[in-house]
């Protein structure tokens, strides 16, 4: 059996302890440190990246373009580049981003994958951080045969936004996806405020961005327990600051994503730090909510158990982050960006950094 020791995250906060594991299963959780631990530091569950477009790594950034010119379907820069990029190059990018995420403590990620069935099939190249794939039709219309094919190889469907679709077509799509027991999610109120009533009528599992949301919009999301995924670095790159403090005050379930890989590498330690600084600038001093955004709330997005406590006989799902000998939460959220964990374990997948 192998051990990790240090400040272990528990429902009551961090405490000195150790975790023993074998063959991807936690065997022992105890107080105090074990002398022959393979890594010592701050021990937390692995992170979930709740919104990515990792194949966008192949897209060169053009700083002169607006958000719509870069990402709007069907003729935005990313769509033109992806259409002309060989499949193997896209596979290589997906594999690299998956490994990069795992080395940063991310065990799973929710990816909006363009390109229809062919595009979604490329996600099989992600062997480290595991993908929760939301496929996207090749055109903004409901084609039953295409969606049926997509749902065979994905976890659901992720259209861009209601502004890009005929609303009745989008309603048909939503009804069909949910009838198959799959996830339906979409971008909402990113560039402009969109009609939240129309969005809610589609009964999405969650929405992404909400940078232009009103207080009433956010209160509705909280009342309906509709999670919102926020991507601060991507939003700020395009001149928008996410209303994180208003979301927190409204009681919204917030998860963090890194969005387009051509402008933001999929590193949640960096994203957490950005989120924390935005929150502080907006008047929220606590950091507890930020850790929830990448752990329990991220798991809610991909329909996983929220892993509230490390317990024997559960799958080993943890990472060990180097301690800065300060308060553990502050060390994690504000003082770890740019580093890799000392150790990452997600079941049968493990990675050891430089001790």
N, C-alpha and C positions, 0 to 999 in steps of 0.2 A: 504494500500500500504506500502511496505517496501522500505528502502533506504540504499544505501551504499555511502560513501563519501571519498574524498581524492584527490590524484593526478590521474586524469583520462587521459588515453591515447587518443589523438585525432590525426588527420592527420597532425596537426601543432606541435605536441609534447605533453608533459604532461601539464595539467593545473588544478587548483583547481576547483572541481565541485562535483556533486552528480548525482546519477542515481536512479530513483524510478521504481519499478517493481511490478507486481501483476500477479499471475497465470502463471508465466513463460514468461510474455511479458513485455518489457520495456514500461513504461507509461510516463516517464518524464526524461529529461536530462537537467541539469542546472548548472549555475555557483555557486560557494560557497558551503559550507558544511551544511548538515542538522543535527540538534542537536541530534535527536533520531535515527541515523543510526545504523543498526545492525552490521556494520563493517566499520572501517576506515583504509585506507592505500593506496597502489598503485593499481589502477584499470585497468586491461587489459583483453582482450579476453582470453577465455580458450585456452589451447595449443592443438596441434594435434601431436601425436607421429607417424611420417611418416613411420616407419619401425620397426616391432617387430616380434619375434617368442616367444609369451608369454608362450605357453605350455612347452617350454624348461626349465621352472622353476623347473620341476621335475627331470631334469638331473643333477647328481652330477658332479662337475667340476674336471677334471683330468688335473692338471697343467703340466704334462709331455708331453701332446699331442700337435701336430701341428694343425693349422687351418683345414687342410684337414682331419686329423684324427678325429677331433671333429665334423665337420659339413658337410663334403662332402657326398652326396648320392652315393650309397644306404646303405653303411656299416659304415658310421661315427658313433661316439659314440652316438650322439643325436638320430639318427635313430634307433639304437639298443635299447636304453632305452625307447624311445617312443613306440616302437613296443611291449615291454614287460610290459608297465605300464597300469594298469586297466583304463578303460574309466572314471570311477568316480573320480579317483585321478587326471586325466587330467582336468576334469571339475572343480574340486575344485581349481586347480592351476589357471585356466583361470578366474574363478570368483574372486579369491584373487587378481590377477594382475589387473583385471578391476577395482576393488574397490580401490586398491592402487594407480592406475593412477588417478582416479577421485579425490581422496584426495590430489593429487599433482597438481591439476588444469588441468588435461588432460581430455578433453571431448570425444575424439575419437582417434582411432589408426588404422593404416593399418597393418594387420597381414598376413604374408605368412604362411599359415596353411597346414602342411603336413598331409598325411594320406588319401588322396582321399576324397570321399563323407563322409565317416564315420568321418574322422578327422575334416572336415569343419563343420559338424553338431554340434560338441562340442562347437563351438563358441557361441552358443545360451546361454551359461552360463555367458557370459559377459554382466552384467546388468547395470553397472555404466558407465565407459568409454565405448562408443559404438564402435563395431568393423567394420572396412571396410575390408572385408575378401577377400583375394586372395588365392583361392584354389590351390592345387598342385596335379597333377596326382600321383598315387601310383608308377608308373614307368616312366622313361623318354621316353615316346612314345605317339603318338597321338592316343587316343582311342575315337572316336566320341561319343560313348554312355556314357563313363565315363565323358567326358568334358561337355556334355549336362546336365548330372546329377549335376555336380559341379556348372554349371552356374545358375541352378535353386535356389541354396541356397547361392551363393557368389556374390561378386561385380566384380569378374573377376578371372584371373588366374595369378599366379606368379611362373614360373619355376625358378630353381636355377641359371643357367648360360648357355651360348651357348656351353661352354666346356663340359658340362655334357650330351649333346643331339646330336643326328644326326641332322644336320642342316635342312635338308628338312622336317623332322618330326616337328621340331620346327617352321618352316615356315607355315606348315599346321595348327599347333595349333594357331599361331598368327592370321592367316587369319580368322580362324573359330571364335575365341574369339571376334575379332573386328567386324566381320559380325553380331554378336549378340548385338553390342553396349556396350560391357563390357570392363573393364580395362585389359590391358595386360602389365605387368612390369616384369623386371628380374634383377638379380644381374649382374654386369658387371665390369670386370677388377679389381677384388678384390685381388686375389693372384698373377695373371699374367695379363699382358696387353692382352686384347682380341681385335679382329678385329672390330673396331667400325663401319665400313661400313656394315658388316654383321649384327651387332646389329641394326643399323638404318634401314636396309632393312625390319626388322621385325615390324617397326613402333610402338615401345613401348610407352606407356603413360608416363613412367618415368623409370629411372634406379637407381640402388643402388650401392653405394661404390665409384667406379672409383678411387681407391687409386693408381692404376698404370697407370692412364691416362696421355697422353702427352698433351702439351699445345694445339696442333692442335685438339686433341680429345675434349678438353674442349671448345675451340672456336666453334667447330661444334655444340656441345650441346647448347651453347648460341645462335648461329645463328638460330637453329631450334626450340628454346624455349622448349628444352627437359629438364625437371627438373631432378636434381640429389639429391638423399637422401644419407646423410652421417651419419655415426655412429662412432664418434671419439673414444669413450671408447672401443668399440668392436675392432675397427681397431688397436688401440694401445695395447690392450691386446695381440694381435697376432703379435706385432712387426712392425706394419705399421702406418705411420702418414698420415692422409688424406691431400691432397694438397688444403686446404681450401683457402689460400690466392690466389693461381693461379685460383681457381674457381671464387672467388669474382672479381678478376681483369679481367677475361674473360667475366664476365657478366652472369654467370650461375645462374639459379634459384635453390637455395639450400634449402632443408628441412632437419630437423634433426630427426633421429630415434635412438632408444636405442638397437635394434637388439636382440640378444639371451639372454633370461632372466636367464640363468644359470650363466652368467658372468657379466651381467649389469642389475641392477634393472631398471624398466621402469620409470625413474625420469628425466624429461626434464630440471629441474633446474640444476641438476648435469651435464647433457649433454651440456647445454648451457655454463656453466662455463668452461668445458673442451674445447669446441669449441672456446670460447673467448680467452682462454690462448694459444691455438694452433695458432689462428690468430695473436695474439700479437707477439708470437715467430717468426712467419713468416712475420712480418712487417706490419700488418694491425692494426691500432690503434682504429678504430671506432667500437662501439658495436651495432649500429643501425641494421646492417645486421643480427646479431644473433637473435634479437627478431623477425625479419621477418621469420627466418628459422622455428620457432615453431608456428607462427601464420598464416599470410597470405599465405606463401609458403606451409605450411602443409595442409591448406585447399584446395589449388590447387591440391594437390596429391589425396585427397579423393573426388574431384569434388564438393566441397562446395563453397558457396559465400565467398569471401576473407574478409568480415566483416571489411571494412576500417574505419567505424565510428559507435559509439553507437547512435541509433536513436529510437524515440518512434515508437511503433507498430511492432518492430522487436522482434524476440525471444530473451529472456534474455540469453546471452552467455558471462559470465564474471567471473572473480575471483578477490578477494581482497587480496593483499600480504602485509605483515607487512612492514611498512616503517622503514628504518634504519636512516632516517632523513638526507640522503645524496641526491645525484642526482638520480632520480628514475630509470633511465636505468641502472646505475651502481649497484644500490641496487638490481635490479631484476637479472641481469646477473651474477654478481660476488659475491653477498652477501646473496643469499637466498638458496643455495644448502644445503640440509639436513633438511629444514623446510617444513611445509605444509602451504598453504594459510589459511587466516582467514575465507574465505567464497568462495564457488564455486557454480555457478548456470549455468545449461545448460538446459534451458526449464523447464521441470517438475522435473528435478533432482537437488537437492540442498544438500550441505554439509557445516556444520559450524565447524570450528576448535576451538581451545582454544584462546579466546580473551585476 
